[in-house]
Amino acid sequence: MSANRSLSVATPVFPVHDIAPRNGPAGTPVIIVEPITADVAIGSPHRHAFTQLVLVERGTGTHQVDFASVPIRAGELHLLAPGQVHHWQADPGLRCLAILFSEDALDPLGLLPDRIRELLLLGAAPIAPPAPALARIRRLFAAIEDAPSPETGAYILAALLHECADASVEHQTLGSHSALTRDFMRCVLRSPDARLTVASCAARLSVTAGYLAEQVVADTGSTPGRILRTAIAREAQRLLSGSDLSAAQISSKLGFSEPSYFSRFFRREVGSTPTEYRGLGTDAAARPRKERHAS
């Protein structure tokens, strides 16, 4: 599917890059397939306001994701959740294929399975699919690029995400080894709320906060606190880009006691204020467009 990319930057903290559709109003769901090579891969830390799934075709080096070094290896995938900080340190031979999609691109599918929502919430890198799965993934990348409509693309993208979830070691471990972590993730994903704390979640699950933290870190590599914050930030991003609610209304809906606290939280987690983030979409039509998003 064809679309122009709008590269929008909000400062300070980390630049926030966004995408915009060629046709239709700002905020239209977007799914884009585009190549990443060494000459367009951004070498300085930045965030995305969208999800990016990268398939490495060739090249070596490292991909810094949330300041952790992920080796670049052909045949592996890196899924970046909105708000994750990343940059590339790759050799000149880097060649990747990337799918960029907005938060609402999967809305036509309704409620996604928990394991897909977990993957989109936390991101995952690297994902190393076995050869048969990698062949299917490559075909799905090509099918998304040729999809005749956004709705068709969304269904193909969902199939691709299922393949990624199956291949993700972290999510296989989550699914098979930890009922506690699954219950925690369901609690967080289904009701993002600033009033939730690690201690209150632990109490609901009849364990201590320390034991919950130990189990969640072992299963996901992330602390319960980070998962709580990320879930709230993702829900705030969805509401800012997909509703007409004011920042103050969103603040109240998400359980913040004051809009100013919500604004500080959002800036810390996403890299821009709620107003700036919403402007990435609403002002996109008035900004110069770039033919390619530099990843």
Secondary structure as UniProt FT lines:
FT   STRAND          16..17
FT   TURN            26..27
FT   STRAND          31..37
FT   TURN            38..40
FT   STRAND          46..48
FT   STRAND          51..58
FT   STRAND          61..65
FT   TURN            66..67
FT   STRAND          68..71
FT   TURN            74..75
FT   STRAND          77..80
FT   TURN            82..83
FT   STRAND          86..90
FT   TURN            92..93
FT   STRAND          95..101
FT   TURN            103..106
FT   HELIX           107..109
FT   HELIX           114..122
FT   STRAND          124..127
FT   HELIX           131..145
FT   HELIX           150..167
FT   HELIX           169..177
FT   HELIX           179..190
FT   TURN            194..195
FT   HELIX           198..204
FT   TURN            205..206
FT   HELIX           209..220
FT   HELIX           224..242
FT   HELIX           247..253
FT   TURN            254..255
FT   HELIX           259..270
FT   HELIX           274..282
FT   HELIX           284..286
//
